[in-house]
């Protein structure tokens, strides 16, 4: 199940290894196998202070003798370099010490091998898994495998695990969004061999009860108070994305929403961004699936109080929908209303002035939209541009 293969599988566990050459020999043997390979590494990253190179600490590693008691990180890539593409998965659950963390920040990633798919997390100093216990990321990876009747793809497992693991702020999540966007999407299908059925869907109710419901969520009816400036947030955000098999546990949106309403906004945002990058690559950057995930991210930003990000995401989603659906589609108007609401919540005058013209231009391009939206946005933008106002923006 871990390997995602129906072939007979050998498992080798090196727990408490002390000799880097012993680990290297085992790694070399594993890399020589002609079949699929999953390599799981858990532990501490450190640095050889003399050479400035990353190492994976072993059971007997001391800071004074890293070069002789730890596994050089480049050995990993060296042994995996000759393997055929598409047959190697590296799963990492690591913590970096105070010497290794600045190096990782400089790299911005933790490459293992160009021919391997790498998934995992690296926690900053002071946030190790702790006392030999299974860390949250590894535990969530296993739990997702246990709960899903059809094995999710590795990228889905990674996104679900990273979102549910309760990672500390600043943790390095691999692959990064840029790397994930460059990677070919998984081609796995449900066990019956048929493609996903788009009729079997679960919906996103950001302001509802947080439960997944069968069928698509109806599009919101933008609510506008009769008094000037009285734009309220849309009651629901349409976001329907097909998932393989449509089974419980395969759709991350209910879990993302639970994280958000529980106050875990960073985790929810990271998980949603990982899924957005994945569907952008699989279905296309302008696909309905990608636009729906942009809308989910916009509403997550609203829930977190990040109104500049929410405004930008709603504007982008509205323009994408307008290009694909025309100016009269209800989803286009709903996205425009979301953008306007979030823009009215901006309290920083400079930020509101910066994004205001784009929003006004967007609203002006939607002739079927309630004209009060455009009047409100234009009046507020004019007030923001008036001289002598304080830094705080008028509502």
C-alpha positions as CSV (number, residue, x, y, z in Angstrom):
1,X,0.0,0.0,0.0
2,X,2.8,2.4,0.8
3,X,4.5,1.7,-2.5
4,X,1.3,1.9,-4.5
5,X,2.1,-1.3,-6.4
6,X,0.4,-4.7,-6.7
7,X,3.8,-6.4,-7.0
8,X,5.4,-8.4,-4.1
9,X,7.4,-6.0,-2.1
10,X,10.5,-6.3,0.1
11,X,10.9,-4.0,3.1
12,X,14.2,-3.0,4.7
13,X,14.2,-0.9,7.9
14,X,17.4,0.7,9.2
15,X,16.5,1.9,12.7
16,X,19.3,3.3,14.8
17,X,22.1,2.9,12.2
18,X,25.4,4.3,13.2
19,X,27.7,3.7,10.3
20,X,27.1,5.9,7.1
21,X,28.9,3.3,5.0
22,X,26.4,0.6,6.2
23,X,23.5,2.9,5.2
24,X,25.2,3.6,1.9
25,X,25.5,-0.1,1.1
26,X,21.8,-0.7,1.9
27,X,20.9,2.3,-0.2
28,X,23.0,1.0,-3.1
29,X,21.3,-2.4,-3.0
30,X,17.8,-0.8,-2.9
31,X,18.7,1.5,-5.8
32,X,19.7,-1.5,-7.9
33,X,16.3,-3.0,-7.9
34,X,14.6,-2.9,-11.3
35,X,11.1,-2.3,-9.9
36,X,9.5,0.7,-8.1
37,X,11.3,2.0,-5.0
38,X,10.0,4.0,-2.0
39,X,12.7,5.5,0.2
40,X,11.5,6.9,3.5
41,X,13.9,9.0,5.6
42,X,13.2,10.4,9.0
43,X,15.6,12.2,11.3
44,X,17.7,15.3,11.7
45,X,19.6,17.4,9.0
46,X,22.9,18.8,10.1
47,X,25.9,20.4,8.5
48,X,29.6,19.6,8.4
49,X,30.9,22.9,9.6
50,X,34.3,22.3,8.0
51,X,32.9,21.6,4.5
52,X,29.5,23.3,4.8
53,X,27.6,20.3,3.4
54,X,24.3,18.9,4.4
55,X,24.2,15.5,6.2
56,X,21.5,13.2,7.6
57,X,22.5,12.6,11.2
58,X,22.6,8.9,12.3
59,X,22.2,7.4,15.8
60,X,25.8,8.1,16.7
61,X,26.3,11.5,15.1
62,X,28.1,14.1,17.1
63,X,28.5,17.7,16.0
64,X,32.3,17.5,16.2
65,X,32.4,14.5,13.9
66,X,29.6,15.0,11.4
67,X,31.9,14.1,8.5
68,X,32.5,10.6,9.9
69,X,29.2,9.8,11.7
70,X,26.5,11.2,9.4
71,X,25.3,10.4,5.9
72,X,26.3,13.1,3.3
73,X,23.1,14.2,1.6
74,X,24.7,14.1,-1.9
75,X,25.2,10.3,-1.4
76,X,21.4,10.0,-1.7
77,X,21.2,11.7,-5.0
78,X,24.3,9.9,-6.3
79,X,22.8,6.4,-5.7
80,X,19.4,7.3,-7.1
81,X,20.8,9.1,-10.2
82,X,21.0,6.0,-12.4
83,X,17.4,4.8,-11.7
84,X,14.8,4.9,-14.5
85,X,12.5,7.9,-14.3
86,X,9.1,7.4,-12.7
87,X,10.0,4.4,-10.5
88,X,11.5,6.2,-7.5
89,X,9.6,8.0,-4.7
90,X,11.5,9.7,-1.8
91,X,9.4,10.5,1.3
92,X,11.0,12.8,3.9
93,X,10.0,13.7,7.4
94,X,12.9,15.7,8.7
95,X,13.9,18.4,11.2
96,X,16.8,20.7,10.6
97,X,19.2,21.9,13.3
98,X,20.4,25.5,13.7
99,X,23.3,24.9,11.4
100,X,21.3,23.2,8.6
101,X,18.3,25.6,8.6
102,X,20.0,28.6,7.1
103,X,21.4,26.4,4.3
104,X,17.9,25.1,3.5
105,X,16.6,28.7,3.5
106,X,19.3,29.6,0.9
107,X,18.5,26.5,-1.2
108,X,14.7,27.0,-1.0
109,X,14.3,23.3,-1.4
110,X,15.9,19.9,-0.6
111,X,16.6,18.1,-3.8
112,X,17.3,14.3,-3.7
113,X,17.5,13.2,-7.3
114,X,16.3,14.5,-10.6
115,X,14.7,11.2,-11.5
116,X,12.9,10.8,-8.1
117,X,9.6,12.3,-7.0
118,X,10.3,13.9,-3.6
119,X,7.6,14.6,-1.0
120,X,7.9,15.6,2.6
121,X,8.5,18.3,5.2
122,X,11.5,19.7,7.0
123,X,10.7,21.4,10.3
124,X,12.8,24.3,11.6
125,X,15.0,24.1,14.7
126,X,13.2,23.4,17.9
127,X,10.3,21.6,16.2
128,X,11.6,18.0,15.9
129,X,9.1,15.1,15.8
130,X,10.0,14.6,19.4
131,X,11.1,11.7,21.7
132,X,10.9,9.0,19.1
133,X,7.2,9.5,18.5
134,X,5.7,9.3,15.0
135,X,5.5,12.8,13.6
136,X,2.3,14.4,12.5
137,X,3.2,14.3,8.8
138,X,4.1,10.6,8.7
139,X,1.1,9.7,10.9
140,X,-1.3,11.6,8.5
141,X,0.2,9.9,5.5
142,X,-0.5,6.5,7.0
143,X,-4.0,7.6,8.2
144,X,-4.9,8.7,4.7
145,X,-3.9,5.3,3.3
146,X,-5.9,3.5,5.9
147,X,-9.1,5.6,5.3
148,X,-9.2,5.5,1.5
149,X,-10.7,2.5,-0.3
150,X,-8.9,3.6,-3.4
151,X,-5.2,4.5,-2.9
152,X,-4.8,8.3,-3.5
153,X,-1.9,9.4,-5.7
154,X,1.3,10.3,-3.9
155,X,0.8,14.0,-4.5
156,X,-2.7,13.8,-3.0
157,X,-1.4,11.9,0.0
158,X,1.3,14.5,0.5
159,X,-1.2,17.4,0.2
160,X,-3.6,15.8,2.7
161,X,-0.8,14.9,5.1
162,X,0.9,18.3,5.0
163,X,-2.4,20.1,5.6
164,X,-3.4,17.9,8.6
165,X,0.0,17.5,10.3
166,X,-0.1,20.8,12.2
167,X,3.3,21.9,10.8
168,X,5.1,24.7,12.6
169,X,5.3,28.1,11.0
170,X,8.0,28.3,8.3
171,X,8.3,24.5,7.8
172,X,9.7,23.6,4.4
173,X,7.1,21.6,2.4
174,X,8.4,19.6,-0.5
175,X,7.9,19.8,-3.4
176,X,7.6,23.6,-3.3
177,X,4.7,25.2,-5.2
178,X,7.1,25.9,-8.1
179,X,8.4,22.4,-8.2
180,X,4.9,20.9,-8.0
181,X,3.8,23.1,-10.9
182,X,6.7,21.8,-13.1
183,X,5.9,18.2,-12.3
184,X,3.7,16.0,-14.5
185,X,0.4,15.2,-12.8
186,X,-0.3,11.6,-11.6
187,X,-2.1,9.4,-14.1
188,X,-3.6,7.0,-11.5
189,X,-7.2,5.9,-12.0
190,X,-9.7,4.3,-9.7
191,X,-9.3,0.5,-9.3
192,X,-12.1,-0.1,-11.8
193,X,-9.9,1.4,-14.6
194,X,-12.5,4.1,-15.5
195,X,-11.8,7.8,-15.3
196,X,-13.3,9.9,-12.4
197,X,-17.0,10.4,-12.7
198,X,-17.6,14.2,-12.5
199,X,-21.1,13.6,-11.3
200,X,-19.8,12.2,-7.9
201,X,-18.8,15.5,-6.3
202,X,-18.5,17.0,-2.9
203,X,-19.0,20.7,-2.2
204,X,-17.4,23.5,-0.3
205,X,-19.5,25.5,2.1
206,X,-17.2,28.1,3.6
207,X,-19.9,29.8,5.6
208,X,-22.1,26.7,6.3
209,X,-21.7,23.8,8.6
210,X,-18.4,22.6,7.2
211,X,-19.8,19.2,6.0
212,X,-19.3,17.9,2.5
213,X,-22.6,17.5,0.7
214,X,-23.5,15.5,-2.4
215,X,-23.7,17.4,-5.6
216,X,-22.4,20.9,-6.5
217,X,-23.1,23.8,-4.2
218,X,-25.4,26.4,-5.7
219,X,-23.8,29.6,-6.8
220,X,-24.1,32.5,-4.3
221,X,-26.5,35.3,-4.7
222,X,-24.4,38.5,-4.1
223,X,-26.1,40.4,-1.3
224,X,-25.9,44.2,-1.4
225,X,-27.3,46.4,1.4
226,X,-29.4,49.3,0.2
227,X,-27.2,51.8,2.0
228,X,-24.0,53.0,0.3
229,X,-21.0,50.8,1.1
230,X,-23.1,48.0,2.4
231,X,-21.7,45.0,0.5
232,X,-21.8,41.8,2.4
233,X,-19.7,38.7,1.7
234,X,-21.3,36.1,-0.6
235,X,-23.1,33.4,1.3
236,X,-21.3,30.5,-0.5
237,X,-18.6,30.1,-3.0
238,X,-19.1,27.7,-5.9
239,X,-16.2,25.3,-6.0
240,X,-16.7,21.9,-7.4
241,X,-13.7,19.8,-8.4
242,X,-13.8,16.1,-9.4
243,X,-11.7,13.7,-7.5
244,X,-10.8,10.1,-8.4
245,X,-13.6,7.8,-7.3
246,X,-15.4,10.6,-5.4
247,X,-15.0,8.5,-2.2
248,X,-14.9,9.9,1.3
249,X,-11.3,10.7,2.3
250,X,-10.3,11.5,-1.3
251,X,-11.6,15.1,-1.3
252,X,-9.5,17.5,0.8
253,X,-12.0,20.3,0.8
254,X,-13.9,19.3,4.0
255,X,-10.6,18.9,5.8
256,X,-9.3,22.3,4.5
257,X,-12.5,23.9,5.7
258,X,-12.2,22.2,9.1
259,X,-8.6,23.6,9.4
260,X,-9.8,27.1,8.5
261,X,-12.7,27.3,11.0
262,X,-10.4,25.8,13.6
263,X,-8.0,28.7,13.2
264,X,-5.3,26.8,11.4
265,X,-5.2,29.2,8.5
266,X,-1.6,28.6,7.4
267,X,-2.1,24.9,7.2
268,X,-5.4,25.4,5.3
269,X,-3.8,27.8,2.9
270,X,-0.8,25.6,2.2
271,X,-3.0,22.6,1.5
272,X,-5.2,24.6,-0.9
273,X,-2.3,26.0,-2.7
274,X,-0.8,22.5,-3.2
275,X,-4.0,21.3,-4.7
276,X,-4.3,24.4,-6.9
277,X,-0.9,23.9,-8.3
278,X,-1.7,20.2,-8.9
279,X,-4.9,20.8,-10.8
280,X,-3.3,23.7,-12.8
281,X,-0.8,21.3,-14.1
282,X,-3.2,18.4,-14.7
283,X,-6.1,20.3,-16.1
284,X,-4.5,23.6,-17.2
285,X,-4.0,27.0,-15.6
286,X,-7.3,28.4,-17.0
287,X,-9.3,25.3,-16.4
288,X,-12.6,25.4,-14.3
289,X,-10.9,23.2,-11.8
290,X,-8.0,25.6,-11.3
291,X,-10.3,28.6,-11.1
292,X,-12.4,26.8,-8.5
293,X,-9.3,26.3,-6.3
294,X,-8.3,29.9,-6.7
295,X,-11.8,30.8,-5.4
296,X,-11.3,28.4,-2.4
297,X,-8.0,30.1,-1.7
298,X,-9.6,33.5,-1.9
299,X,-12.3,32.5,0.6
300,X,-9.6,31.0,2.9
301,X,-7.8,34.3,2.8
302,X,-11.0,36.1,3.7
303,X,-11.5,33.8,6.6
304,X,-8.0,34.4,7.8
305,X,-8.4,38.2,7.5
306,X,-5.9,38.5,4.6
307,X,-8.1,40.8,2.5
308,X,-5.3,42.0,0.1
309,X,-4.6,38.4,-0.9
310,X,-8.3,37.6,-1.0
311,X,-9.0,40.6,-3.2
312,X,-6.3,39.7,-5.7
313,X,-7.4,36.1,-5.9
314,X,-11.1,37.0,-6.4
315,X,-10.1,39.5,-9.2
316,X,-8.0,36.8,-10.9
317,X,-10.7,34.2,-10.6
318,X,-13.3,36.6,-12.0
319,X,-11.2,37.4,-15.0
320,X,-10.5,33.7,-15.7
321,X,-14.3,32.9,-15.5
322,X,-15.1,35.9,-17.6
323,X,-12.7,34.7,-20.3
324,X,-14.2,31.2,-20.3
325,X,-17.9,31.9,-19.5
326,X,-18.7,35.4,-20.7
327,X,-19.7,38.5,-18.8
328,X,-23.3,37.3,-17.9
329,X,-22.5,34.1,-16.1
330,X,-23.6,34.0,-12.4
331,X,-20.3,32.6,-11.3
332,X,-18.6,35.6,-12.9
333,X,-20.8,38.0,-10.9
334,X,-20.3,36.0,-7.7
335,X,-16.5,36.3,-8.1
336,X,-16.8,40.0,-8.8
337,X,-19.0,40.4,-5.6
338,X,-16.4,38.5,-3.6
339,X,-13.6,40.8,-4.9
340,X,-15.6,43.9,-4.1
341,X,-16.4,42.7,-0.6
342,X,-12.8,41.9,0.3
343,X,-11.6,45.2,-1.2
344,X,-14.1,47.1,1.0
345,X,-12.5,45.4,4.0
346,X,-9.0,46.8,3.2
347,X,-8.0,49.2,6.0
348,X,-4.7,50.2,4.5
349,X,-5.2,53.2,2.2
350,X,-2.2,52.4,-0.1
351,X,-3.2,48.8,-0.5
352,X,-6.8,49.8,-1.4
353,X,-5.6,52.4,-3.9
354,X,-3.3,50.0,-5.5
355,X,-5.9,47.3,-6.2
356,X,-8.9,49.7,-6.7
357,X,-8.4,50.6,-10.3
358,X,-8.2,47.0,-11.4
359,X,-11.4,46.2,-9.5
360,X,-13.2,49.2,-11.0
361,X,-12.1,48.2,-14.5
362,X,-13.3,44.6,-13.8
363,X,-16.7,45.8,-12.6
364,X,-17.1,48.2,-15.5
365,X,-16.6,45.2,-17.9
366,X,-19.6,43.4,-16.5
367,X,-22.6,45.4,-17.7
368,X,-25.2,42.8,-16.4
369,X,-23.8,43.2,-12.8
370,X,-25.8,45.2,-10.3
371,X,-24.8,48.8,-11.0
372,X,-24.5,49.6,-7.3
373,X,-21.3,47.5,-7.2
374,X,-19.6,49.8,-9.7
375,X,-20.9,52.9,-8.1
376,X,-19.7,51.8,-4.6
377,X,-16.3,50.9,-5.9
378,X,-15.8,54.1,-7.8
379,X,-17.0,56.3,-5.0
380,X,-14.7,54.6,-2.5
381,X,-11.7,54.8,-4.9
382,X,-12.3,58.5,-5.4
383,X,-12.4,59.1,-1.7
384,X,-9.2,57.1,-1.2
385,X,-7.5,59.3,-3.8
386,X,-8.6,62.5,-2.2
387,X,-5.7,64.4,-0.6
388,X,-5.4,64.8,3.2
389,X,-6.9,61.4,4.2
390,X,-5.2,59.4,6.9
391,X,-3.5,56.1,6.1
392,X,-6.5,54.0,7.1
393,X,-8.9,53.6,4.2
394,X,-12.6,54.5,4.5
395,X,-15.0,51.6,4.5
